[in-house]
Amino acid sequence: MTGPKITLTPDQGTWVVRAGGAILAESSNVIELLEGDYPAVIYFPRNDIAMDFLDNTDLQTTCPYKGVASYFSIIGKSNTIANAAWSYENPDKGVNRIKNMLAFDIHKTTVEMV
């Protein structure tokens, strides 16, 4: 099956993820994923994420080009942001570089270069 062109590029600079007034991730080792006409998605290494604030959910989705995505909620002091991040635990061969990395929903968090 031929799909949209997907490119993975190490991004220069330092990126952060903010939610609920806290910084959840900060990294200079992100990968930018471009897929067809979709906006770029920034993937963060788990070692650069405050994983103690994330909790696995039961939600899974399947992309025919990347594989099965597992989701995480952000657990804050006063609220939970459901399914705010995702990861491809066993990505398809062409995108294997995002294995063990997480991306964050830009509608539920702030993802930006600092």
N, CA, C and O atoms as CSV, one atom per row, in Angstrom:
chain,resi,resn,atom,element,x,y,z
A,1,MET,N,N,0.851,-1.177,0.000
A,1,MET,CA,C,0.000,0.000,0.000
A,1,MET,C,C,0.896,1.239,0.000
A,1,MET,O,O,1.776,1.388,0.848
A,2,THR,N,N,0.663,2.089,-0.930
A,2,THR,CA,C,1.416,3.337,-1.007
A,2,THR,C,C,0.613,4.429,-0.318
A,2,THR,O,O,-0.580,4.599,-0.570
A,3,GLY,N,N,1.283,5.159,0.546
A,3,GLY,CA,C,0.590,6.210,1.282
A,3,GLY,C,C,1.301,7.529,1.112
A,3,GLY,O,O,2.118,7.695,0.206
A,4,PRO,N,N,0.986,8.472,1.989
A,4,PRO,CA,C,1.635,9.780,1.912
A,4,PRO,C,C,3.117,9.650,2.240
A,4,PRO,O,O,3.528,8.763,2.988
A,5,LYS,N,N,3.891,10.528,1.679
A,5,LYS,CA,C,5.314,10.532,1.989
A,5,LYS,C,C,5.501,10.937,3.448
A,5,LYS,O,O,4.946,11.937,3.904
A,6,ILE,N,N,6.288,10.147,4.172
A,6,ILE,CA,C,6.596,10.446,5.564
A,6,ILE,C,C,8.089,10.680,5.669
A,6,ILE,O,O,8.888,9.850,5.234
A,7,THR,N,N,8.465,11.821,6.252
A,7,THR,CA,C,9.877,12.098,6.489
A,7,THR,C,C,10.100,12.312,7.978
A,7,THR,O,O,9.279,12.921,8.664
A,8,LEU,N,N,11.216,11.804,8.461
A,8,LEU,CA,C,11.628,11.954,9.854
A,8,LEU,C,C,12.950,12.705,9.864
A,8,LEU,O,O,13.919,12.289,9.229
A,9,THR,N,N,12.977,13.823,10.595
A,9,THR,CA,C,14.158,14.671,10.612
A,9,THR,C,C,14.489,15.060,12.048
A,9,THR,O,O,13.628,15.577,12.759
A,10,PRO,N,N,15.732,14.817,12.489
A,10,PRO,CA,C,16.120,15.369,13.787
A,10,PRO,C,C,15.998,16.886,13.720
A,10,PRO,O,O,16.475,17.503,12.768
A,11,ASP,N,N,15.366,17.490,14.719
A,11,ASP,CA,C,15.154,18.927,14.698
A,11,ASP,C,C,16.202,19.628,15.550
A,11,ASP,O,O,16.596,19.139,16.609
A,12,GLN,N,N,16.637,20.763,15.073
A,12,GLN,CA,C,17.619,21.563,15.797
A,12,GLN,C,C,16.895,22.396,16.865
A,12,GLN,O,O,15.720,22.733,16.713
A,13,GLY,N,N,17.588,22.711,17.908
A,13,GLY,CA,C,17.011,23.555,18.950
A,13,GLY,C,C,16.448,22.736,20.089
A,13,GLY,O,O,16.507,21.506,20.091
A,14,THR,N,N,15.904,23.447,21.053
A,14,THR,CA,C,15.311,22.826,22.236
A,14,THR,C,C,13.805,23.006,22.185
A,14,THR,O,O,13.309,24.110,21.958
A,15,TRP,N,N,13.081,21.920,22.396
A,15,TRP,CA,C,11.617,21.918,22.369
A,15,TRP,C,C,11.080,21.603,23.754
A,15,TRP,O,O,11.700,20.861,24.517
A,16,VAL,N,N,9.917,22.174,24.077
A,16,VAL,CA,C,9.251,21.894,25.348
A,16,VAL,C,C,7.788,21.541,25.101
A,16,VAL,O,O,7.194,21.889,24.081
A,17,VAL,N,N,7.238,20.832,26.088
A,17,VAL,CA,C,5.799,20.557,26.139
A,17,VAL,C,C,5.308,21.110,27.462
A,17,VAL,O,O,5.867,20.805,28.516
A,18,ARG,N,N,4.244,21.937,27.409
A,18,ARG,CA,C,3.634,22.493,28.615
A,18,ARG,C,C,2.170,22.070,28.681
A,18,ARG,O,O,1.473,22.004,27.669
A,19,ALA,N,N,1.735,21.789,29.891
A,19,ALA,CA,C,0.319,21.491,30.128
A,19,ALA,C,C,0.010,21.811,31.581
A,19,ALA,O,O,0.800,21.503,32.473
A,20,GLY,N,N,-1.128,22.424,31.815
A,20,GLY,CA,C,-1.523,22.747,33.177
A,20,GLY,C,C,-0.515,23.602,33.907
A,20,GLY,O,O,-0.378,23.485,35.124
A,21,GLY,N,N,0.199,24.465,33.192
A,21,GLY,CA,C,1.160,25.358,33.818
A,21,GLY,C,C,2.509,24.732,34.118
A,21,GLY,O,O,3.383,25.401,34.670
A,22,ALA,N,N,2.704,23.466,33.769
A,22,ALA,CA,C,3.974,22.785,34.049
A,22,ALA,C,C,4.660,22.368,32.756
A,22,ALA,O,O,4.015,22.141,31.733
A,23,ILE,N,N,5.977,22.272,32.827
A,23,ILE,CA,C,6.744,21.738,31.699
A,23,ILE,C,C,6.812,20.229,31.877
A,23,ILE,O,O,7.323,19.739,32.884
A,24,LEU,N,N,6.299,19.499,30.902
A,24,LEU,CA,C,6.284,18.032,30.951
A,24,LEU,C,C,7.468,17.413,30.219
A,24,LEU,O,O,7.881,16.295,30.525
A,25,ALA,N,N,8.006,18.139,29.260
A,25,ALA,CA,C,9.124,17.618,28.485
A,25,ALA,C,C,9.990,18.775,28.010
A,25,ALA,O,O,9.505,19.872,27.732
A,26,GLU,N,N,11.277,18.498,27.925
A,26,GLU,CA,C,12.225,19.443,27.353
A,26,GLU,C,C,13.324,18.618,26.703
A,26,GLU,O,O,13.932,17.761,27.344
A,27,SER,N,N,13.575,18.883,25.422
A,27,SER,CA,C,14.531,18.053,24.709
A,27,SER,C,C,15.185,18.791,23.558
A,27,SER,O,O,14.583,19.643,22.904
A,28,SER,N,N,16.443,18.431,23.333
A,28,SER,CA,C,17.167,18.854,22.141
A,28,SER,C,C,17.367,17.672,21.202
A,28,SER,O,O,18.154,17.741,20.258
A,29,ASN,N,N,16.645,16.588,21.470
A,29,ASN,CA,C,16.786,15.357,20.688
A,29,ASN,C,C,15.463,14.918,20.084
A,29,ASN,O,O,15.175,13.723,20.027
A,30,VAL,N,N,14.660,15.863,19.636
A,30,VAL,CA,C,13.355,15.529,19.069
A,30,VAL,C,C,13.485,15.123,17.607
A,30,VAL,O,O,14.486,15.398,16.946
A,31,ILE,N,N,12.442,14.462,17.130
A,31,ILE,CA,C,12.337,14.125,15.712
A,31,ILE,C,C,11.054,14.747,15.189
A,31,ILE,O,O,9.984,14.597,15.780
A,32,GLU,N,N,11.180,15.442,14.077
A,32,GLU,CA,C,10.022,16.032,13.411
A,32,GLU,C,C,9.518,15.036,12.366
A,32,GLU,O,O,10.275,14.587,11.505
A,33,LEU,N,N,8.228,14.699,12.455
A,33,LEU,CA,C,7.608,13.805,11.483
A,33,LEU,C,C,6.692,14.627,10.598
A,33,LEU,O,O,5.790,15.314,11.077
A,34,LEU,N,N,6.938,14.545,9.298
A,34,LEU,CA,C,6.066,15.179,8.312
A,34,LEU,C,C,5.391,14.067,7.525
A,34,LEU,O,O,6.050,13.164,7.009
A,35,GLU,N,N,4.065,14.144,7.439
A,35,GLU,CA,C,3.284,13.131,6.742
A,35,GLU,C,C,2.319,13.826,5.792
A,35,GLU,O,O,1.353,14.458,6.218
A,36,GLY,N,N,2.597,13.698,4.500
A,36,GLY,CA,C,1.718,14.308,3.507
A,36,GLY,C,C,1.525,15.788,3.757
A,36,GLY,O,O,2.492,16.527,3.940
A,37,ASP,N,N,0.253,16.228,3.764
A,37,ASP,CA,C,-0.080,17.638,3.969
A,37,ASP,C,C,-0.399,17.980,5.421
A,37,ASP,O,O,-0.804,19.104,5.715
A,38,TYR,N,N,-0.221,17.014,6.341
A,38,TYR,CA,C,-0.517,17.265,7.754
A,38,TYR,C,C,0.542,18.171,8.378
A,38,TYR,O,O,1.677,18.212,7.904
A,39,PRO,N,N,0.179,18.899,9.442
A,39,PRO,CA,C,1.185,19.701,10.157
A,39,PRO,C,C,2.268,18.792,10.745
A,39,PRO,O,O,2.022,17.618,11.021
A,40,ALA,N,N,3.441,19.336,10.928
A,40,ALA,CA,C,4.555,18.578,11.526
A,40,ALA,C,C,4.180,18.133,12.932
A,40,ALA,O,O,3.476,18.838,13.655
A,41,VAL,N,N,4.663,16.947,13.310
A,41,VAL,CA,C,4.477,16.407,14.653
A,41,VAL,C,C,5.866,16.208,15.250
A,41,VAL,O,O,6.750,15.636,14.612
A,42,ILE,N,N,6.048,16.685,16.477
A,42,ILE,CA,C,7.333,16.579,17.158
A,42,ILE,C,C,7.276,15.408,18.133
A,42,ILE,O,O,6.395,15.340,18.990
A,43,TYR,N,N,8.223,14.494,17.990
A,43,TYR,CA,C,8.331,13.321,18.871
A,43,TYR,C,C,9.484,13.524,19.842
A,43,TYR,O,O,10.593,13.881,19.446
A,44,PHE,N,N,9.201,13.289,21.131
A,44,PHE,CA,C,10.160,13.485,22.211
A,44,PHE,C,C,10.640,12.137,22.741
A,44,PHE,O,O,9.841,11.213,22.891
A,45,PRO,N,N,11.951,12.014,23.028
A,45,PRO,CA,C,12.440,10.789,23.670
A,45,PRO,C,C,11.858,10.667,25.075
A,45,PRO,O,O,11.724,11.665,25.781
A,46,ARG,N,N,11.516,9.455,25.477
A,46,ARG,CA,C,10.945,9.246,26.821
A,46,ARG,C,C,11.862,9.744,27.935
A,46,ARG,O,O,11.383,10.216,28.967
A,47,ASN,N,N,13.160,9.643,27.738
A,47,ASN,CA,C,14.097,10.092,28.777
A,47,ASN,C,C,13.998,11.587,29.048
A,47,ASN,O,O,14.457,12.055,30.090
A,48,ASP,N,N,13.409,12.342,28.130
A,48,ASP,CA,C,13.288,13.790,28.287
A,48,ASP,C,C,11.875,14.226,28.682
A,48,ASP,O,O,11.543,15.410,28.623
A,49,ILE,N,N,11.050,13.259,29.082
A,49,ILE,CA,C,9.654,13.517,29.452
A,49,ILE,C,C,9.459,13.141,30.917
A,49,ILE,O,O,9.993,12.131,31.377
A,50,ALA,N,N,8.699,13.945,31.648
A,50,ALA,CA,C,8.345,13.621,33.036
A,50,ALA,C,C,7.255,12.542,32.997
A,50,ALA,O,O,6.070,12.837,33.158
A,51,MET,N,N,7.673,11.295,32.781
A,51,MET,CA,C,6.738,10.185,32.586
A,51,MET,C,C,5.879,9.912,33.824
A,51,MET,O,O,4.831,9.277,33.711
A,52,ASP,N,N,6.305,10.381,35.004
A,52,ASP,CA,C,5.506,10.191,36.221
A,52,ASP,C,C,4.155,10.888,36.125
A,52,ASP,O,O,3.230,10.542,36.860
A,53,PHE,N,N,4.028,11.862,35.230
A,53,PHE,CA,C,2.773,12.596,35.072
A,53,PHE,C,C,1.907,12.046,33.950
A,53,PHE,O,O,0.849,12.599,33.649
A,54,LEU,N,N,2.353,10.954,33.329
A,54,LEU,CA,C,1.593,10.338,32.242
A,54,LEU,C,C,1.113,8.965,32.663
A,54,LEU,O,O,1.810,8.236,33.369
A,55,ASP,N,N,-0.083,8.623,32.221
A,55,ASP,CA,C,-0.677,7.336,32.552
A,55,ASP,C,C,-1.229,6.714,31.276
A,55,ASP,O,O,-1.975,7.355,30.535
A,56,ASN,N,N,-0.858,5.459,31.025
A,56,ASN,CA,C,-1.381,4.752,29.855
A,56,ASN,C,C,-2.897,4.701,29.899
A,56,ASN,O,O,-3.490,4.550,30.968
A,57,THR,N,N,-3.523,4.826,28.737
A,57,THR,CA,C,-4.971,4.653,28.641
A,57,THR,C,C,-5.248,3.418,27.787
A,57,THR,O,O,-4.325,2.800,27.257
A,58,ASP,N,N,-6.507,3.071,27.663
A,58,ASP,CA,C,-6.896,1.915,26.850
A,58,ASP,C,C,-7.026,2.262,25.372
A,58,ASP,O,O,-7.173,1.369,24.537
A,59,LEU,N,N,-6.971,3.548,25.042
A,59,LEU,CA,C,-7.162,3.957,23.660
A,59,LEU,C,C,-5.986,3.520,22.787
A,59,LEU,O,O,-4.822,3.687,23.151
A,60,GLN,N,N,-6.319,2.964,21.642
A,60,GLN,CA,C,-5.338,2.663,20.610
A,60,GLN,C,C,-5.950,3.027,19.272
A,60,GLN,O,O,-7.146,2.836,19.053
A,61,THR,N,N,-5.126,3.552,18.377
A,61,THR,CA,C,-5.563,3.818,17.016
A,61,THR,C,C,-4.547,3.182,16.080
A,61,THR,O,O,-3.410,2.910,16.465
A,62,THR,N,N,-4.970,2.953,14.857
A,62,THR,CA,C,-4.083,2.336,13.886
A,62,THR,C,C,-3.932,3.239,12.674
A,62,THR,O,O,-4.915,3.673,12.075
A,63,CYS,N,N,-2.687,3.511,12.325
A,63,CYS,CA,C,-2.352,4.237,11.110
A,63,CYS,C,C,-1.806,3.207,10.126
A,63,CYS,O,O,-0.910,2.439,10.478
A,64,PRO,N,N,-2.320,3.175,8.915
A,64,PRO,CA,C,-1.829,2.173,7.967
A,64,PRO,C,C,-0.365,2.376,7.566
A,64,PRO,O,O,0.228,1.501,6.935
A,65,TYR,N,N,0.224,3.524,7.927
A,65,TYR,CA,C,1.596,3.831,7.526
A,65,TYR,C,C,2.582,3.843,8.687
A,65,TYR,O,O,3.790,3.729,8.482
A,66,LYS,N,N,2.061,3.981,9.917
A,66,LYS,CA,C,2.938,4.036,11.083
A,66,LYS,C,C,2.712,2.869,12.047
A,66,LYS,O,O,3.632,2.497,12.776
A,67,GLY,N,N,1.520,2.287,12.068
A,67,GLY,CA,C,1.235,1.178,12.962
A,67,GLY,C,C,0.218,1.551,14.025
A,67,GLY,O,O,-0.609,2.440,13.828
A,68,VAL,N,N,0.290,0.856,15.160
A,68,VAL,CA,C,-0.663,1.041,16.262
A,68,VAL,C,C,-0.104,2.055,17.252
A,68,VAL,O,O,1.025,1.924,17.725
A,69,ALA,N,N,-0.912,3.066,17.558
A,69,ALA,CA,C,-0.530,4.089,18.538
A,69,ALA,C,C,-1.217,3.802,19.865
A,69,ALA,O,O,-2.412,3.512,19.910
A,70,SER,N,N,-0.446,3.888,20.944
A,70,SER,CA,C,-0.972,3.790,22.307
A,70,SER,C,C,-1.008,5.196,22.889
A,70,SER,O,O,-0.155,6.026,22.575
A,71,TYR,N,N,-1.999,5.462,23.739
A,71,TYR,CA,C,-2.207,6.823,24.240
A,71,TYR,C,C,-1.930,6.942,25.730
A,71,TYR,O,O,-1.961,5.963,26.475
A,72,PHE,N,N,-1.658,8.182,26.140
A,72,PHE,CA,C,-1.366,8.521,27.527
A,72,PHE,C,C,-2.175,9.746,27.922
A,72,PHE,O,O,-2.358,10.664,27.123
A,73,SER,N,N,-2.655,9.753,29.153
A,73,SER,CA,C,-3.285,10.938,29.731
A,73,SER,C,C,-2.268,11.638,30.622
A,73,SER,O,O,-1.380,11.004,31.191
A,74,ILE,N,N,-2.412,12.952,30.735
A,74,ILE,CA,C,-1.568,13.740,31.630
A,74,ILE,C,C,-2.319,13.884,32.946
A,74,ILE,O,O,-3.452,14.365,32.979
A,75,ILE,N,N,-1.677,13.463,34.025
A,75,ILE,CA,C,-2.290,13.498,35.348
A,75,ILE,C,C,-1.743,14.707,36.099
A,75,ILE,O,O,-0.567,14.745,36.461
A,76,GLY,N,N,-2.606,15.692,36.329
A,76,GLY,CA,C,-2.203,16.890,37.056
A,76,GLY,C,C,-2.760,16.895,38.461
A,76,GLY,O,O,-3.486,15.981,38.852
A,77,LYS,N,N,-2.421,17.928,39.227
A,77,LYS,CA,C,-2.927,18.044,40.599
A,77,LYS,C,C,-4.433,18.233,40.630
A,77,LYS,O,O,-5.117,17.675,41.489
A,78,SER,N,N,-4.954,19.023,39.689
A,78,SER,CA,C,-6.376,19.345,39.740
A,78,SER,C,C,-7.190,18.736,38.603
A,78,SER,O,O,-8.420,18.752,38.651
A,79,ASN,N,N,-6.524,18.201,37.581
A,79,ASN,CA,C,-7.298,17.622,36.480
A,79,ASN,C,C,-6.473,16.618,35.694
A,79,ASN,O,O,-5.256,16.522,35.854
A,80,THR,N,N,-7.157,15.880,34.848
A,80,THR,CA,C,-6.524,14.920,33.946
A,80,THR,C,C,-6.826,15.363,32.525
A,80,THR,O,O,-7.965,15.697,32.202
A,81,ILE,N,N,-5.812,15.365,31.682
A,81,ILE,CA,C,-5.986,15.682,30.269
A,81,ILE,C,C,-5.937,14.349,29.525
A,81,ILE,O,O,-4.872,13.766,29.320
A,82,ALA,N,N,-7.110,13.890,29.131
A,82,ALA,CA,C,-7.239,12.547,28.566
A,82,ALA,C,C,-6.594,12.435,27.188
A,82,ALA,O,O,-6.730,13.315,26.338
A,83,ASN,N,N,-5.894,11.333,27.001
A,83,ASN,CA,C,-5.335,10.971,25.690
A,83,ASN,C,C,-4.587,12.134,25.033
A,83,ASN,O,O,-4.812,12.452,23.865
A,84,ALA,N,N,-3.706,12.752,25.794
A,84,ALA,CA,C,-2.991,13.946,25.326
A,84,ALA,C,C,-1.673,13.637,24.631
A,84,ALA,O,O,-1.062,14.524,24.035
A,85,ALA,N,N,-1.233,12.391,24.702
A,85,ALA,CA,C,0.031,12.004,24.069
A,85,ALA,C,C,-0.116,10.603,23.502
A,85,ALA,O,O,-0.961,9.822,23.938
A,86,TRP,N,N,0.730,10.300,22.514
A,86,TRP,CA,C,0.686,8.957,21.941
A,86,TRP,C,C,2.084,8.498,21.583
A,86,TRP,O,O,3.017,9.291,21.456
A,87,SER,N,N,2.195,7.184,21.424
A,87,SER,CA,C,3.465,6.568,21.101
A,87,SER,C,C,3.218,5.353,20.211
A,87,SER,O,O,2.229,4.640,20.375
A,88,TYR,N,N,4.111,5.134,19.287
A,88,TYR,CA,C,4.099,3.918,18.476
A,88,TYR,C,C,5.138,2.979,19.085
A,88,TYR,O,O,6.336,3.130,18.848
A,89,GLU,N,N,4.669,2.008,19.871
A,89,GLU,CA,C,5.561,1.097,20.586
A,89,GLU,C,C,6.319,0.191,19.619
A,89,GLU,O,O,7.483,-0.137,19.852
A,90,ASN,N,N,5.666,-0.208,18.547
A,90,ASN,CA,C,6.269,-1.057,17.526
A,90,ASN,C,C,5.930,-0.489,16.156
A,90,ASN,O,O,5.143,-1.077,15.414
A,91,PRO,N,N,6.530,0.665,15.815
A,91,PRO,CA,C,6.162,1.327,14.568
A,91,PRO,C,C,6.558,0.495,13.348
A,91,PRO,O,O,7.438,-0.363,13.415
A,92,ASP,N,N,5.895,0.771,12.254
A,92,ASP,CA,C,6.237,0.120,11.004
A,92,ASP,C,C,7.680,0.449,10.627
A,92,ASP,O,O,8.245,1.447,11.072
A,93,LYS,N,N,8.246,-0.398,9.814
A,93,LYS,CA,C,9.667,-0.334,9.471
A,93,LYS,C,C,10.120,1.046,8.982
A,93,LYS,O,O,11.200,1.501,9.358
A,94,GLY,N,N,9.337,1.701,8.174
A,94,GLY,CA,C,9.747,2.983,7.608
A,94,GLY,C,C,9.831,4.130,8.597
A,94,GLY,O,O,10.430,5.162,8.296
A,95,VAL,N,N,9.238,3.964,9.777
A,95,VAL,CA,C,9.244,5.038,10.781
A,95,VAL,C,C,9.785,4.543,12.124
A,95,VAL,O,O,9.427,5.070,13.178
A,96,ASN,N,N,10.637,3.544,12.078
A,96,ASN,CA,C,11.148,2.918,13.294
A,96,ASN,C,C,11.873,3.892,14.223
A,96,ASN,O,O,12.004,3.616,15.415
A,97,ARG,N,N,12.344,5.022,13.703
A,97,ARG,CA,C,13.076,5.990,14.538
A,97,ARG,C,C,12.196,6.641,15.609
A,97,ARG,O,O,12.727,7.232,16.549
A,98,ILE,N,N,10.853,6.548,15.494
A,98,ILE,CA,C,9.994,7.142,16.531
A,98,ILE,C,C,9.646,6.136,17.633
A,98,ILE,O,O,8.880,6.459,18.541
A,99,LYS,N,N,10.194,4.935,17.564
A,99,LYS,CA,C,9.971,3.932,18.613
A,99,LYS,C,C,10.445,4.505,19.949
A,99,LYS,O,O,11.503,5.129,20.025
A,100,ASN,N,N,9.655,4.288,20.997
A,100,ASN,CA,C,9.968,4.765,22.356
A,100,ASN,C,C,9.997,6.286,22.470
A,100,ASN,O,O,10.631,6.832,23.374
A,101,MET,N,N,9.318,6.964,21.565
A,101,MET,CA,C,9.187,8.414,21.634
A,101,MET,C,C,7.699,8.748,21.763
A,101,MET,O,O,6.851,7.940,21.385
A,102,LEU,N,N,7.377,9.926,22.291
A,102,LEU,CA,C,5.995,10.363,22.426
A,102,LEU,C,C,5.776,11.670,21.694
A,102,LEU,O,O,6.656,12.527,21.623
A,103,ALA,N,N,4.578,11.797,21.155
A,103,ALA,CA,C,4.118,13.051,20.568
A,103,ALA,C,C,2.945,13.540,21.406
A,103,ALA,O,O,2.255,12.741,22.041
A,104,PHE,N,N,2.720,14.842,21.408
A,104,PHE,CA,C,1.687,15.447,22.235
A,104,PHE,C,C,0.671,16.171,21.370
A,104,PHE,O,O,1.022,16.812,20.380
A,105,ASP,N,N,-0.584,16.062,21.752
A,105,ASP,CA,C,-1.696,16.704,21.049
A,105,ASP,C,C,-1.573,18.217,21.225
A,105,ASP,O,O,-1.625,18.725,22.345
A,106,ILE,N,N,-1.410,18.925,20.118
A,106,ILE,CA,C,-1.218,20.381,20.191
A,106,ILE,C,C,-2.501,21.123,20.549
A,106,ILE,O,O,-2.465,22.327,20.806
A,107,HIS,N,N,-3.635,20.420,20.571
A,107,HIS,CA,C,-4.888,21.042,20.987
A,107,HIS,C,C,-5.110,20.896,22.488
A,107,HIS,O,O,-5.991,21.540,23.057
A,108,LYS,N,N,-4.300,20.041,23.132
A,108,LYS,CA,C,-4.434,19.799,24.569
A,108,LYS,C,C,-3.200,20.237,25.349
A,108,LYS,O,O,-3.243,20.351,26.574
A,109,THR,N,N,-2.108,20.481,24.646
A,109,THR,CA,C,-0.851,20.898,25.265
A,109,THR,C,C,-0.232,22.001,24.388
A,109,THR,O,O,-0.717,22.298,23.297
A,110,THR,N,N,0.832,22.584,24.895
A,110,THR,CA,C,1.616,23.535,24.097
A,110,THR,C,C,2.949,22.865,23.785
A,110,THR,O,O,3.685,22.465,24.687
A,111,VAL,N,N,3.245,22.748,22.496
A,111,VAL,CA,C,4.499,22.170,22.022
A,111,VAL,C,C,5.215,23.274,21.249
A,111,VAL,O,O,4.712,23.754,20.233
A,112,GLU,N,N,6.395,23.675,21.734
A,112,GLU,CA,C,7.064,24.792,21.075
A,112,GLU,C,C,8.575,24.720,21.231
A,112,GLU,O,O,9.102,24.118,22.167
A,113,MET,N,N,9.253,25.356,20.279
A,113,MET,CA,C,10.700,25.497,20.376
A,113,MET,C,C,10.991,26.719,21.237
A,113,MET,O,O,10.351,27.761,21.096
A,114,VAL,N,N,11.968,26.574,22.133
A,114,VAL,CA,C,12.340,27.689,23.015
A,114,VAL,C,C,13.694,28.230,22.658
A,114,VAL,O,O,14.170,29.170,23.294
